Amino acid sequence: MATTIKSSDLDFQNIKGRLKEYFQAQAEWQDYDFDGAGMSNLLDVLAYNTHIGGLTANFALNESFLETAQLRSSVVSHADTLGYDVRSMTASRALLNISFSLAGVVNRPPSVQVPRGLTFTSQIDGTTYTFRTTEAYFAKDDGTGLYKLQTPTGSYDIPVLEGVEKTKTFIVGEKEERQIYVIPDEKMDKSTAVVAVYDTVSSSNFTTYSPVKNAVQITPASELFTLRESPNGYYEMNFGDGISFGKSPEPGNKIVVTYLSTAGPAGNDATVFTPTGSVTVLNSTYPVTAVTSSESSGGSLKQSIASIKSLAPYAYATQQRLVTSLDYKAIIQSNYTDVQDVTVWSGDQNVPVDYGTAYVALKYATNTPQSIKDTVEASIVNNFTKNLSVMSIRTKFVEPVEVFMELNTVFNFDPALTGNTLQSVETDVFNFQTNYFTNNLEKFDAVFRRSNILTEIDALSPAILSTRMEVKAQIRFVPTVGSNTTHQLAFPMRIADPDDIVNSVVTDTFQYRGVVAQLRNKLSTNKLQIYDLSGNVLLDNAGEFSAATGIVDIIGFNPEALLFGVPYIKVSVRPENQSFVKPLRNYILTIDQNNSSASALIDRQTTTLEVDN
């Protein structure tokens, strides 16, 4: 006899069926019609109640773990318990050369300190955004009365951030009461927060508190604060208690928080900046001028749930130190929105070996100016690696190397199995190849596997019966036209051994000795030669390649002109294993759409039996 009801299944019909089985097992209910209207309705209510209770319990349990949580408030809470600082909205940043003129001013000072808050406006897609300086800068007289703002490092590139400056004021209550300071602004950029604690409400004396994540050493007297995202999307500010992370403001103190409320990514791509502020010198105001050094970039929304889930465990593992490659990756990705991806490897894994070095390669958003890259790299060194890395380990930044894959896909196509034309399916396959790289590759450590992409191509349409793909890898280099130069290209895979039918290495065309020419290896050898399009050898020894190491050496290369309106030459190789390309270190795989293709072969599945008479 059934004495329990198994109700762990969340399916409504299964729960109702088990309720019926339970009642039918009881002697007094064995002959009862459970499909009758009255009892069936009662069972529906019981099953529905059990179903909702099971779902609620399941959802609640899922929200209890970082991996399975779906609500942002739950994910942020779990990350907070791991000590991970969830990124807020980030203001877009531009670099400007800012100056003003005091020519003709009598007794002008040799230098002027310009306070924070110089404002500029810029229009993006018809919307006006305000940018401002967030620090004070000095400007020196160049001898003619022209003053240029200068950073402490001597650079004239002054960062300006997009956003509206806002202020929130709090009065500290009694110590016995738990003090809660909430800043009700979901668009706050936490990194711009400046916290000043005044002695009294009317006092002009204040102490500036610093973010706890920037602290290298913490004592009971440290003046630090934290900002964390609260469940409603606002930001809660906390101070230490003299034990955990520094001291707390005293009762009666006034806390003034100044920050930027930003539009995030909407402020990116601003190029023209109009000054709306002025500089006051000797009780007179003077207009400023601004020249754009780099357009605005780096603005972003709040950190996504997926990103928090991915980075929070790594950040917890770092324990505020840089030892492993994952430590570097977690800290850089958590703090720099300009960086889309990062990879790190030790010197013993480098080619050539370089002990005592941590190599870092950063992938930036498209069109990120070099000045922003330099700023990010300097910030990583000054704010993190100098303070958190192992002593005697130096940091070197290297540029990512793009390897362009050339995919020539041929598939068998039966038009009877689809309503689409052959040309439209060819277009679908070609576009899928491009989107596949965008969605799955084009980042560090992303491995190309031909079988994976072929499986998904086969699933695009029932009319695609089978697919094959020829794979080549390509690296580009910029030659010096009119000068003999040597270039070494290192591919992240073994190159196919030379044979007597197909070239292992081949370039696109260029002008050489008055004709259109091409560089490729001599068949059956690893020697490189330059040929004209008729197959005549123009230069017998133009270099060589090593199949085992993937290195192509081009020696004494001196083209007269480059073709196709581009400043580079493409060098394509046949990988030894076309089914698998694993980009080590700073290699990133992308696709060359111009050298890729997708074509169909008609393959009708209907057959007829022909009988000879």
MARTI-298360 format. One record per residue (C-alpha): residue in three letters; residue number from 1; x, y, z. Coordinates in steps of 0.05 Angstrom, whole numbers, m for minus. Example, Ala and Ser with C-alpha at 12.3 -4.5 7.8 and 13.67 -1.06 7.14 Angstrom:
  residuo  num       x       y       z
      Ala    1     246     m90     156
      Ser    2     273     m21     143
end
This chain:
  residuo  num       x       y       z
      Met    1       0       0       0
      Ala    2      27      69     m19
      Thr    3      37     112      43
      Thr    4      76     169      11
      Ile    5      68     214     m49
      Lys    6     129     226     m93
      Ser    7     123     299    m110
      Ser    8     194     319    m129
      Asp    9     176     320    m203
      Leu   10     157     390    m225
      Asp   11     112     367    m282
      Phe   12      39     382    m267
      Gln   13      10     319    m300
      Asn   14      60     273    m266
      Ile   15      43     303    m198
      Lys   16     m32     293    m210
      Gly   17     m20     221    m233
      Arg   18      19     205    m170
      Leu   19     m37     234    m127
      Lys   20     m86     188    m162
      Glu   21     m40     128    m151
      Tyr   22     m36     145     m77
      Phe   23    m112     148     m68
      Gln   24    m124      86    m111
      Ala   25     m78      47     m65
      Gln   26    m123      61      m6
      Ala   27    m177       8       7
      Glu   28    m234      58      14
      Trp   29    m217      92     m53
      Gln   30    m203      31     m97
      Asp   31    m269      34    m135
      Tyr   32    m275     109    m139
      Asp   33    m278     146    m206
      Phe   34    m221     196    m201
      Asp   35    m236     224    m270
      Gly   36    m303     249    m246
      Ala   37    m312     324    m249
      Gly   38    m312     338    m174
      Met   39    m252     295    m154
      Ser   40    m213     314    m216
      Asn   41    m219     387    m198
      Leu   42    m195     373    m127
      Leu   43    m136     335    m154
      Asp   44    m121     393    m201
      Val   45    m119     441    m142
      Leu   46     m74     394    m102
      Ala   47     m27     383    m161
      Tyr   48     m25     457    m177
      Asn   49      m7     474    m105
      Thr   50      47     421    m104
      His   51      72     444    m172
      Ile   52      78     517    m151
      Gly   53     111     497     m85
      Gly   54     162     454    m121
      Leu   55     178     509    m171
      Thr   56     186     560    m115
      Ala   57     232     515     m76
      Asn   58     272     501    m140
      Phe   59     279     574    m157
      Ala   60     299     592     m86
      Leu   61     351     537     m84
      Asn   62     380     560    m151
      Glu   63     386     631    m125
      Ser   64     428     604     m67
      Phe   65     488     589    m111
      Leu   66     529     634    m157
      Glu   67     529     584    m215
      Thr   68     454     576    m218
      Ala   69     428     644    m194
      Gln   70     388     683    m245
      Leu   71     369     746    m208
      Arg   72     421     802    m212
      Ser   73     412     817    m138
      Ser   74     429     744    m121
      Val   75     490     742    m166
      Val   76     516     809    m139
      Ser   77     506     784     m67
      His   78     545     719     m80
      Ala   79     601     759    m114
      Asp   80     603     805     m54
      Thr   81     613     746      m6
      Leu   82     673     727     m49
      Gly   83     702     797     m41
      Tyr   84     691     812    m115
      Asp   85     678     885    m133
      Val   86     622     885    m185
      Arg   87     634     938    m237
      Ser   88     584     995    m242
      Met   89     567    1035    m304
      Thr   90     631    1065    m331
      Ala   91     639    1134    m360
      Ser   92     666    1142    m430
      Arg   93     735    1175    m431
      Ala   94     769    1219    m483
      Leu   95     838    1252    m484
      Leu   96     843    1326    m501
      Asn   97     899    1376    m508
      Ile   98     872    1434    m467
      Ser   99     903    1503    m467
      Phe  100     889    1576    m454
      Ser  101     925    1640    m470
      Leu  102     949    1696    m424
      Ala  103     988    1732    m478
      Gly  104     994    1806    m460
      Val  105     975    1795    m387
      Val  106    1022    1834    m342
      Asn  107    1056    1794    m286
      Arg  108    1027    1729    m309
      Pro  109    1048    1670    m265
      Pro  110    1098    1619    m291
      Ser  111    1047    1563    m277
      Val  112     974    1558    m261
      Gln  113     936    1504    m225
      Val  114     870    1490    m260
      Pro  115     819    1458    m212
      Arg  116     778    1397    m231
      Gly  117     712    1408    m266
      Leu  118     729    1439    m333
      Thr  119     670    1420    m377
      Phe  120     662    1405    m451
      Thr  121     603    1384    m493
      Ser  122     600    1338    m553
      Gln  123     544    1313    m597
      Ile  124     535    1240    m614
      Asp  125     478    1220    m660
      Gly  126     443    1286    m646
      Thr  127     448    1280    m570
      Thr  128     491    1327    m529
      Tyr  129     536    1297    m475
      Thr  130     578    1333    m423
      Phe  131     650    1314    m409
      Arg  132     693    1341    m352
      Thr  133     761    1336    m319
      Thr  134     760    1299    m253
      Glu  135     828    1322    m227
      Ala  136     867    1387    m219
      Tyr  137     924    1399    m268
      Phe  138     981    1448    m274
      Ala  139     994    1489    m337
      Lys  140    1061    1523    m350
      Asp  141    1075    1586    m390
      Asp  142    1112    1567    m454
      Gly  143    1142    1636    m458
      Thr  144    1090    1666    m504
      Gly  145    1033    1665    m454
      Leu  146    1004    1598    m478
      Tyr  147     989    1550    m422
      Lys  148     977    1476    m435
      Leu  149     948    1430    m382
      Gln  150     997    1375    m364
      Thr  151     991    1310    m326
      Pro  152    1041    1293    m269
      Thr  153    1078    1248    m319
      Gly  154    1088    1305    m368
      Ser  155    1035    1286    m419
      Tyr  156     990    1337    m451
      Asp  157     935    1286    m462
      Ile  158     884    1304    m409
      Pro  159     828    1254    m394
      Val  160     757    1280    m393
      Leu  161     699    1236    m371
      Glu  162     627    1237    m394
      Gly  163     574    1248    m341
      Val  164     535    1296    m298
      Glu  165     569    1311    m232
      Lys  166     523    1298    m173
      Thr  167     531    1305     m97
      Lys  168     500    1266     m40
      Thr  169     507    1289      32
      Phe  170     499    1247      96
      Ile  171     502    1265     170
      Val  172     534    1211     213
      Gly  173     488    1187     269
      Glu  174     502    1154     336
      Lys  175     551    1096     338
      Glu  176     500    1051     370
      Glu  177     458    1056     307
      Arg  178     478    1020     244
      Gln  179     494    1073     193
      Ile  180     469    1060     122
      Tyr  181     490    1108      67
      Val  182     453    1094       1
      Ile  183     466    1134     m62
      Pro  184     402    1128    m103
      Asp  185     431    1129    m173
      Glu  186     436    1068    m217
      Lys  187     478    1106    m267
      Met  188     534    1121    m218
      Asp  189     606    1108    m240
      Lys  190     637    1082    m175
      Ser  191     707    1097    m199
      Thr  192     693    1172    m200
      Ala  193     667    1176    m128
      Val  194     703    1226     m84
      Val  195     686    1220      m9
      Ala  196     700    1279      36
      Val  197     686    1275     111
      Tyr  198     677    1342     146
      Asp  199     687    1352     221
      Thr  200     617    1384     229
      Val  201     559    1405     186
      Ser  202     586    1476     181
      Ser  203     661    1460     181
      Ser  204     706    1473     121
      Asn  205     758    1422     145
      Phe  206     752    1354     113
      Thr  207     788    1289     103
      Thr  208     786    1252      37
      Tyr  209     773    1177      43
      Ser  210     800    1129      m9
      Pro  211     770    1066     m40
      Val  212     790    1004      m1
      Lys  213     810     967     m65
      Asn  214     865    1018     m77
      Ala  215     896    1007      m8
      Val  216     963     972      m4
      Gln  217     967     972      72
      Ile  218     908     977     120
      Thr  219     912     999     193
      Pro  220     858    1016     244
      Ala  221     870    1089     226
      Ser  222     863    1080     151
      Glu  223     810    1126     119
      Leu  224     776    1080      70
      Phe  225     707    1066      42
      Thr  226     671    1014       0
      Leu  227     615    1020     m51
      Arg  228     573     960     m67
      Glu  229     511     950    m110
      Ser  230     449     939     m67
      Pro  231     390     894     m87
      Asn  232     350     952    m116
      Gly  233     407     973    m163
      Tyr  234     429    1033    m121
      Tyr  235     497    1037     m86
      Glu  236     511    1028     m11
      Met  237     572    1061      20
      Asn  238     606    1031      80
      Phe  239     665    1049     125
      Gly  240     709    1009     171
      Asp  241     699    1000     246
      Gly  242     771    1008     267
      Ile  243     783     934     259
      Ser  244     759     909     191
      Phe  245     785     961     142
      Gly  246     801    1026     176
      Lys  247     763    1077     218
      Ser  248     692    1102     213
      Pro  249     669    1175     212
      Glu  250     650    1202     279
      Pro  251     579    1221     300
      Gly  252     563    1291     276
      Asn  253     610    1287     217
      Lys  254     584    1307     149
      Ile  255     598    1260      90
      Val  256     597    1290      21
      Val  257     600    1243     m38
      Thr  258     614    1272    m107
      Tyr  259     609    1227    m168
      Leu  260     590    1224    m242
      Ser  261     523    1198    m265
      Thr  262     539    1172    m334
      Ala  263     506    1149    m398
      Gly  264     556    1092    m405
      Pro  265     568    1067    m476
      Ala  266     523    1121    m506
      Gly  267     581    1170    m493
      Asn  268     630    1131    m536
      Asp  269     656    1156    m604
      Ala  270     653    1231    m589
      Thr  271     705    1267    m632
      Val  272     691    1342    m627
      Phe  273     691    1375    m559
      Thr  274     668    1446    m546
      Pro  275     692    1480    m481
      Thr  276     637    1507    m437
      Gly  277     682    1528    m379
      Ser  278     737    1578    m368
      Val  279     800    1588    m326
      Thr  280     806    1641    m273
      Val  281     875    1674    m266
      Leu  282     889    1737    m227
      Asn  283     814    1747    m216
      Ser  284     800    1746    m291
      Thr  285     770    1690    m332
      Tyr  286     800    1664    m397
      Pro  287     769    1616    m448
      Val  288     801    1549    m460
      Thr  289     811    1512    m525
      Ala  290     811    1437    m535
      Val  291     841    1393    m589
      Thr  292     820    1320    m591
      Ser  293     877    1272    m580
      Ser  294     832    1211    m579
      Glu  295     758    1202    m586
      Ser  296     717    1179    m527
      Ser  297     715    1104    m512
      Gly  298     709    1056    m454
      Gly  299     639    1073    m432
      Ser  300     600    1012    m411
      Leu  301     537     988    m376
      Lys  302     538     953    m309
      Gln  303     577     888    m309
      Ser  304     534     833    m338
      Ile  305     510     773    m298
      Ala  306     550     726    m342
      Ser  307     614     767    m332
      Ile  308     604     768    m256
      Lys  309     594     693    m254
      Ser  310     657     683    m296
      Leu  311     704     730    m260
      Ala  312     682     729    m187
      Pro  313     711     660    m172
      Tyr  314     777     679    m205
      Ala  315     780     745    m167
      Tyr  316     768     707    m102
      Ala  317     825     660    m120
      Thr  318     873     719    m131
      Gln  319     868     741     m58
      Gln  320     894     810     m79
      Arg  321     959     783    m107
      Leu  322     987     769    m176
      Val  323    1018     700    m180
      Thr  324     982     659    m233
      Ser  325     959     679    m303
      Leu  326     887     676    m279
      Asp  327     904     727    m225
      Tyr  328     926     777    m278
      Lys  329     867     761    m322
      Ala  330     815     770    m267
      Ile  331     843     836    m241
      Ile  332     852     867    m310
      Gln  333     783     847    m337
      Ser  334     750     870    m272
      Asn  335     780     940    m274
      Tyr  336     788     961    m347
      Thr  337     727     965    m393
      Asp  338     771     984    m453
      Val  339     800     913    m450
      Gln  340     756     861    m484
      Asp  341     801     802    m470
      Val  342     868     787    m438
      Thr  343     918     730    m437
      Val  344     980     721    m394
      Trp  345    1037     672    m397
      Ser  346    1102     665    m360
      Gly  347    1171     676    m389
      Asp  348    1188     602    m389
      Gln  349    1130     591    m437
      Asn  350    1152     647    m483
      Val  351    1191     640    m548
      Pro  352    1247     655    m535
      Val  353    1248     637    m461
      Asp  354    1252     698    m416
      Tyr  355    1253     680    m342
      Gly  356    1228     730    m291
      Thr  357    1176     761    m337
      Ala  358    1100     759    m340
      Tyr  359    1077     771    m412
      Val  360    1009     805    m420
      Ala  361     971     813    m485
      Leu  362     908     856    m486
      Lys  363     853     857    m538
      Tyr  364     820     925    m542
      Ala  365     754     947    m572
      Thr  366     759     965    m646
      Asn  367     790    1033    m661
      Thr  368     816    1043    m591
      Pro  369     870    1097    m598
      Gln  370     942    1083    m579
      Ser  371     940    1137    m526
      Ile  372     884    1099    m489
      Lys  373     924    1034    m495
      Asp  374     985    1068    m465
      Thr  375     944    1096    m408
      Val  376     913    1028    m392
      Glu  377     980     992    m393
      Ala  378    1013    1046    m348
      Ser  379     954    1040    m300
      Ile  380     960     965    m296
      Val  381    1034     970    m278
      Asn  382    1027    1028    m229
      Asn  383     963    1006    m194
      Phe  384     970     931    m194
      Thr  385    1033     896    m217
      Lys  386    1080     940    m176
      Asn  387    1040     928    m113
      Leu  388    1011     858    m121
      Ser  389    1059     817    m163
      Val  390    1116     774    m139
      Met  391    1181     812    m128
      Ser  392    1231     811    m186
      Ile  393    1176     792    m235
      Arg  394    1170     846    m288
      Thr  395    1111     856    m335
      Lys  396    1117     861    m410
      Phe  397    1060     879    m456
      Val  398    1057     848    m526
      Glu  399    1010     861    m583
      Pro  400     959     808    m603
      Val  401     975     773    m668
      Glu  402     915     761    m713
      Val  403     915     696    m753
      Phe  404     865     700    m810
      Met  405     833     634    m828
      Glu  406     814     622    m901
      Leu  407     756     573    m905
      Asn  408     736     545    m973
      Thr  409     673     505    m961
      Val  410     639     459   m1011
      Phe  411     573     424    m994
      Asn  412     527     376   m1029
      Phe  413     458     407   m1040
      Asp  414     392     374   m1058
      Pro  415     343     429   m1081
      Ala  416     284     381   m1072
      Leu  417     292     384    m997
      Thr  418     283     459    m988
      Gly  419     245     518   m1016
      Asn  420     308     561   m1017
      Thr  421     351     572   m1078
      Leu  422     421     546   m1084
      Gln  423     448     617   m1082
      Ser  424     411     635   m1018
      Val  425     437     573    m983
      Glu  426     508     589   m1006
      Thr  427     499     658    m976
      Asp  428     472     629    m911
      Val  429     533     582    m905
      Phe  430     582     639    m920
      Asn  431     549     685    m869
      Phe  432     548     629    m818
      Gln  433     623     620    m824
      Thr  434     634     694    m809
      Asn  435     585     694    m750
      Tyr  436     616     630    m723
      Phe  437     683     666    m714
      Thr  438     650     727    m684
      Asn  439     611     686    m633
      Asn  440     661     631    m616
      Leu  441     731     654    m635
      Glu  442     765     722    m643
      Lys  443     790     719    m572
      Phe  444     851     690    m536
      Asp  445     855     614    m525
      Ala  446     796     600    m572
      Val  447     811     536    m611
      Phe  448     787     524    m682
      Arg  449     760     454    m694
      Arg  450     737     440    m765
      Ser  451     690     384    m744
      Asn  452     650     431    m698
      Ile  453     636     483    m752
      Leu  454     620     430    m804
      Thr  455     569     398    m757
      Glu  456     534     464    m750
      Ile  457     536     478    m825
      Asp  458     503     411    m838
      Ala  459     447     430    m791
      Leu  460     432     496    m826
      Ser  461     386     463    m877
      Pro  462     359     393    m892
      Ala  463     382     405    m964
      Ile  464     455     406    m942
      Leu  465     474     332    m946
      Ser  466     549     334    m932
      Thr  467     604     386    m925
      Arg  468     678     389    m934
      Met  469     725     448    m920
      Glu  470     795     467    m941
      Val  471     830     508    m887
      Lys  472     888     555    m893
      Ala  473     920     603    m843
      Gln  474     944     673    m860
      Ile  475     987     726    m827
      Arg  476     997     795    m855
      Phe  477    1059     838    m854
      Val  478    1075     909    m876
      Pro  479    1135     913    m923
      Thr  480    1178     975    m937
      Val  481    1166     992   m1010
      Gly  482    1230    1006   m1047
      Ser  483    1276     978    m993
      Asn  484    1304     908    m980
      Thr  485    1275     884    m914
      Thr  486    1272     818    m877
      His  487    1208     792    m844
      Gln  488    1197     732    m798
      Leu  489    1126     707    m790
      Ala  490    1111     655    m736
      Phe  491    1047     614    m746
      Pro  492    1016     580    m686
      Met  493    1016     511    m719
      Arg  494    1060     464    m760
      Ile  495    1059     479    m835
      Ala  496    1046     423    m884
      Asp  497    1110     392    m911
      Pro  498    1128     413    m982
      Asp  499    1104     368   m1038
      Asp  500    1107     366   m1114
      Ile  501    1034     386   m1126
      Val  502    1010     442   m1080
      Asn  503    1049     501   m1051
      Ser  504    1053     502    m975
      Val  505    1066     578    m972
      Val  506    1037     630   m1019
      Thr  507    1025     705   m1017
      Asp  508     976     751   m1052
      Thr  509    1003     790   m1111
      Phe  510    1046     853   m1112
      Gln  511    1087     892   m1163
      Tyr  512    1159     870   m1172
      Arg  513    1208     889   m1227
      Gly  514    1153     921   m1267
      Val  515    1105     861   m1267
      Val  516    1052     831   m1222
      Ala  517    1086     778   m1180
      Gln  518    1074     728   m1124
      Leu  519    1118     696   m1071
      Arg  520    1111     621   m1058
      Asn  521    1153     561   m1041
      Lys  522    1186     521   m1095
      Leu  523    1150     454   m1102
      Ser  524    1180     397   m1061
      Thr  525    1225     446   m1024
      Asn  526    1220     496    m967
      Lys  527    1255     550   m1008
      Leu  528    1214     613   m1024
      Gln  529    1216     644   m1093
      Ile  530    1183     703   m1128
      Tyr  531    1145     686   m1192
      Asp  532    1108     726   m1244
      Leu  533    1038     703   m1262
      Ser  534    1065     663   m1320
      Gly  535    1106     620   m1273
      Asn  536    1174     651   m1289
      Val  537    1222     657   m1230
      Leu  538    1240     729   m1216
      Leu  539    1280     717   m1152
      Asp  540    1307     648   m1137
      Asn  541    1320     655   m1062
      Ala  542    1270     699   m1026
      Gly  543    1273     661    m960
      Glu  544    1250     595    m931
      Phe  545    1200     564    m883
      Ser  546    1204     512    m829
      Ala  547    1146     464    m829
      Ala  548    1161     439    m758
      Thr  549    1164     507    m724
      Gly  550    1113     545    m767
      Ile  551    1163     600    m781
      Val  552    1166     635    m849
      Asp  553    1229     677    m863
      Ile  554    1224     726    m921
      Ile  555    1293     755    m938
      Gly  556    1311     817    m977
      Phe  557    1239     831    m997
      Asn  558    1234     894   m1040
      Pro  559    1167     904   m1075
      Glu  560    1158     964   m1121
      Ala  561    1085     974   m1102
      Leu  562    1028     941   m1064
      Leu  563     962     924   m1097
      Phe  564     889     925   m1075
      Gly  565     897     991   m1037
      Val  566     921     960    m972
      Pro  567     988     970    m937
      Tyr  568    1002     897    m923
      Ile  569    1015     831    m957
      Lys  570     978     767    m939
      Val  571    1020     704    m928
      Ser  572     977     640    m930
      Val  573    1000     571    m909
      Arg  574     970     501    m909
      Pro  575     968     475    m837
      Glu  576     995     405    m828
      Asn  577     930     389    m791
      Gln  578     872     427    m821
      Ser  579     823     399    m771
      Phe  580     852     434    m710
      Val  581     886     501    m698
      Lys  582     903     520    m627
      Pro  583     927     592    m619
      Leu  584     978     596    m563
      Arg  585     999     657    m524
      Asn  586     978     722    m559
      Tyr  587     948     693    m622
      Ile  588     875     707    m640
      Leu  589     838     670    m696
      Thr  590     793     709    m742
      Ile  591     767     699    m812
      Asp  592     787     731    m878
      Gln  593     721     739    m914
      Asn  594     753     760    m980
      Asn  595     794     695    m984
      Ser  596     738     650    m959
      Ser  597     681     620    m999
      Ala  598     620     574    m996
      Ser  599     596     536   m1057
      Ala  600     546     481   m1070
      Leu  601     546     419   m1113
      Ile  602     478     393   m1137
      Asp  603     465     325   m1107
      Arg  604     395     299   m1121
      Gln  605     375     241   m1075
      Thr  606     319     214   m1120
      Thr  607     344     158   m1165
      Thr  608     314     120   m1224
      Leu  609     331      50   m1247
      Glu  610     350      47   m1320
      Val  611     339     m21   m1353
      Asp  612     373     m39   m1418
      Asn  613     326     m65   m1471
end
